[in-house]
Amino acid sequence: MKYILPFLALAFLAFSAQPSEAVEVLHNYYSMKEDTEELANQYPDIAIYSEHGMSTGLDLEIFSVDVALNITELSQEELEALPTMYIDGAHHGNEGMSVEATFLFLQDVLERSAANPDYLAGKRLVVTPVVNPDGYLQDCRNNWNGVDLNRNYPYMWGMYGTSDTRGSCPASGTYRGPSEGSEIETQVNMELMRGMNLYVYFSAHTGSNDIVLPWKITGEFAVPIADWDLYEYFLNESTNVSGLTYRDPSGAGESIAWGYGARTGVSVIVEVDDMQWSPIELTTIRGALSNELLMYDLAWENLELFGGHLEIVYENPSSVTVKNIGWGAAYNVTAGSEIIEIIETGETKKINKKSNVLSYKRLIQEGEEADLTLMSVNLTAIINTDNEATPSINFISITLCLAIVSTLRRRK
């Protein structure tokens, strides 16, 4: 019955539509998998399609596309070091427009990067269109075990907004699972993110057409977001381009709580539409998602600015002057001498050098591993091991020229 009702609804709308209107049908699991692989194969120099294990009940592959410049020439270590934006869809299998959003954004980045490699230079995009293949195939919110995958992640698991009762289809619920991270789909998604230098994580959903924070910042169960200034800047910019406002989540243990809390990527749910099925109307699926895709573009095109991002303004062997051009502050900044606790966005500072490396933290949030947000920049005007300035090539050249001139003058 659950399969027949959506079909009958679409059929009714199709027959009742005006001649100028058109029906645009969403992908299903098999067509999305095929189209995603085919899309990646069109760009072999910058995209790799891969599969990551099977779903809980129906043994359906969870598939992704990895995008980076000259990707086949990069080692795994080089790939994992690139600043990365990760997007996924269909944690809830009945939210089909979330899958379309991930696919369209992947398509856009590949097309633009093929035309202009600078659009991709120095960063990485990873896309998993369908986190919950079983639910997506069955048009069901939960996975095969009746678990709401977006309540199953370890970070803040079970704190609020979840159920201890298994869900079923067509009815569904917010069952958090028997234990944190218990589901195969959750484990696969976490393992994927552990292989990334995660700067931004968008998890696409549908239902409320807004942006959801990683955890509550108001009311009961509120926990401050350590990098709130950065979040607030990004959210304001997102509202400007998409019209979407932000809110607290309705449940704990969501993927974005883990994405920011454990992996230190600026993580939000983007509720891309308020419908599960594409309507019959004058617009297209892309048209229905146009504002949300502008938000995706904003994040991608400013990826390295998510956090403190120090730009070297001037450098000599004894000091370096930097400006923070990032959207957030830089913390514990040092070049081996004093430590500057914070450099705010837009601020310029001179730093004394006792090292050939400038280092700082681009976020406050620590994450599940040490140094996830540590930035290291090799300096060019080096100093020697005795902490004395090593003359630059230009200085040596000038000194030699003066010595030669002096010798010639004495010979006269």
JOZIMO-V561062 format. One record per backbone hydrogen bond with DSSP energy under -1.0 kcal/mol. NH is the residue of the N-H (numbers start at 1). CO is the residue of the C=O. If there is no record, write none. Layout:
nh->NH co->CO
nh->NH co->CO
This chain:
nh->5 co->1
nh->7 co->3
nh->8 co->4
nh->9 co->5
nh->10 co->6
nh->11 co->7
nh->12 co->8
nh->13 co->9
nh->14 co->10
nh->15 co->11
nh->16 co->12
nh->21 co->18
nh->32 co->28
nh->33 co->29
nh->34 co->30
nh->35 co->31
nh->36 co->32
nh->37 co->33
nh->38 co->34
nh->39 co->35
nh->40 co->36
nh->41 co->37
nh->43 co->40
nh->46 co->43
nh->47 co->43
nh->48 co->66
nh->50 co->64
nh->52 co->62
nh->55 co->60
nh->62 co->53
nh->64 co->50
nh->65 co->127
nh->66 co->48
nh->67 co->125
nh->68 co->46
nh->71 co->45
nh->71 co->68
nh->73 co->70
nh->79 co->75
nh->80 co->76
nh->82 co->79
nh->84 co->197
nh->85 co->124
nh->86 co->200
nh->87 co->126
nh->88 co->202
nh->89 co->128
nh->93 co->141
nh->95 co->92
nh->98 co->95
nh->100 co->96
nh->101 co->97
nh->102 co->98
nh->103 co->99
nh->104 co->100
nh->105 co->101
nh->106 co->102
nh->107 co->103
nh->108 co->104
nh->109 co->105
nh->110 co->106
nh->111 co->107
nh->112 co->108
nh->113 co->109
nh->114 co->110
nh->115 co->111
nh->116 co->112
nh->119 co->116
nh->120 co->117
nh->121 co->117
nh->123 co->120
nh->124 co->83
nh->125 co->67
nh->126 co->85
nh->127 co->65
nh->128 co->87
nh->131 co->89
nh->132 co->90
nh->136 co->132
nh->137 co->133
nh->138 co->134
nh->140 co->135
nh->143 co->147
nh->146 co->143
nh->148 co->175
nh->149 co->147
nh->151 co->148
nh->152 co->149
nh->153 co->253
nh->157 co->154
nh->159 co->156
nh->163 co->174
nh->167 co->146
nh->176 co->163
nh->181 co->152
nh->182 co->179
nh->187 co->183
nh->188 co->184
nh->189 co->185
nh->190 co->186
nh->191 co->187
nh->192 co->188
nh->193 co->189
nh->194 co->190
nh->195 co->192
nh->196 co->193
nh->198 co->196
nh->199 co->84
nh->200 co->84
nh->201 co->266
nh->202 co->86
nh->203 co->268
nh->204 co->88
nh->205 co->270
nh->207 co->273
nh->211 co->245
nh->212 co->269
nh->213 co->247
nh->222 co->219
nh->223 co->216
nh->228 co->225
nh->231 co->227
nh->232 co->228
nh->233 co->229
nh->234 co->230
nh->235 co->231
nh->236 co->232
nh->237 co->233
nh->238 co->234
nh->239 co->235
nh->240 co->236
nh->241 co->237
nh->242 co->238
nh->243 co->239
nh->247 co->211
nh->252 co->160
nh->258 co->254
nh->259 co->255
nh->260 co->256
nh->261 co->257
nh->262 co->258
nh->263 co->258
nh->264 co->260
nh->265 co->259
nh->266 co->199
nh->268 co->201
nh->269 co->212
nh->270 co->203
nh->271 co->210
nh->272 co->205
nh->272 co->270
nh->288 co->284
nh->289 co->285
nh->293 co->289
nh->294 co->290
nh->295 co->291
nh->296 co->292
nh->297 co->293
nh->298 co->294
nh->299 co->295
nh->300 co->296
nh->301 co->297
nh->303 co->300
nh->305 co->302
nh->306 co->303
nh->307 co->305
nh->308 co->362
nh->311 co->323
nh->313 co->321
nh->314 co->321
nh->316 co->319
nh->320 co->351
nh->321 co->314
nh->322 co->349
nh->323 co->311
nh->324 co->347
nh->325 co->309
nh->327 co->305
nh->330 co->343
nh->331 co->361
nh->332 co->341
nh->333 co->340
nh->334 co->359
nh->340 co->333
nh->343 co->330
nh->346 co->324
nh->347 co->344
nh->349 co->322
nh->351 co->320
nh->353 co->318
nh->354 co->335
nh->358 co->377
nh->359 co->334
nh->360 co->375
nh->361 co->331
nh->362 co->373
nh->368 co->262
nh->374 co->371
nh->375 co->360
nh->377 co->358
nh->379 co->356
nh->382 co->380
nh->384 co->388
nh->387 co->384
nh->390 co->382
nh->396 co->392
nh->397 co->393
nh->398 co->394
nh->399 co->395
nh->400 co->396
nh->401 co->397
nh->402 co->398
nh->403 co->399
nh->404 co->400
nh->405 co->401
nh->406 co->402
nh->407 co->403
nh->408 co->404
nh->409 co->405
nh->410 co->406
nh->411 co->407
nh->412 co->408
